[in-house]
Amino acid sequence: MLTIDPAALEQAAAKRAFTGIATVDAGDERTLARAFGFAHRAFAVPNTPDTRFAIASGSKTFTALAVMRLVEEGALRLEQPVREILGADLPLIDDAVTVEHLLTHTSGIGDYLDEDADWEASDYVLTAPVHTLTTAEAFLPLVDGLPQSFPPGDRFAYCNGGYIVLAIVLERLTGETYHDVVRRSVFTPAVLTQTDFLRSDELPGTAALGYLFEDGDRVNTLHLPVLGNGDGGAYTTAADLHRFWRALYGGRIVSPATVAAMTIPRHDVPDEGMRYGMGFWLHRTAPAAVLEGYDAGVSFRSTHIPASDTTVSILGNSSEGAWPVIGVAAEAVDAWLVRR
């Protein structure tokens, strides 16, 4: 059974004043549940194993799965140029960019968020009023006017804007909002009752606020879209994450063949210490899949080992606090995979 040393976990949590939860689920049994800090600091509301956390880019996978549902239904093709759906919009996107390029971060399109920039959480401010970003189409001004960085398919370069374009594709093909497509295609079949796109300006009492710093009460409401979209921003719980992974590998979201295609390693990403498939991060050497997210007020990773039906999730509601804990959890996963 995969275990995380309690002392190592406590030490890691203390390094950056971790506020969040660490869980391990194996089959039907939860073998670890440890909560740290507050979901709401000003009112001293503690985090619990049932708290709902934002997962930032972790929800790109939900976008990818919604896209693959359309592929399975024949409404979309992986090799299809997105220009066929965009029409005259976003004219600087190369006409050769395909759906598959966007899913695999190989499109080369310009990104509205510079992943290579050295930024502080407090500097993370969008150029559009965050309260207006409630649909994928609303992001068009943010992703417009950005030239190609390289020819489509040339190499891997993580791109948030690519997943916004995929969300626009979903909205235009279905006539639904991006959020409703994902709810219907992913959340409902997986029975994720505590997972949704929540407005940051009206969070329910079950959700953790996202804090910019290790101390103080400054939250991320002005630094992120008010409602998550194709490139991230869903809220979930540790239990729903394990439920998601089990539904995924059980063939209840997309077919097992599609899951296999999405989790084939396509690119080594040394800076992340992982590989990338199609909508999924992957363990660098072993058959384990990963969701990861980092934003102002969010730090998150969930790793699933399908062979043992084991999920290790670290969900944090501060910008940097989870990373030492994620490191300890990753070491435990590595050690367990080696023993197997």
Helices and strands as residue ranges (DSSP letters): H 6-15, E 20-26, E 29-36, E 38-40, E 45-46, E 53-54, G 56-59, H 60-73, H 83-86, H 99-103, G 121-123, G 130-132, G 137-139, H 140-143, H 160-174, H 178-182, I 183-187, H 188-190, E 235-236, H 238-249, H 256-262, E 267-269, G 270-272, E 274-276, E 281-283, E 289-295, E 298-305, E 310-316, H 323-339
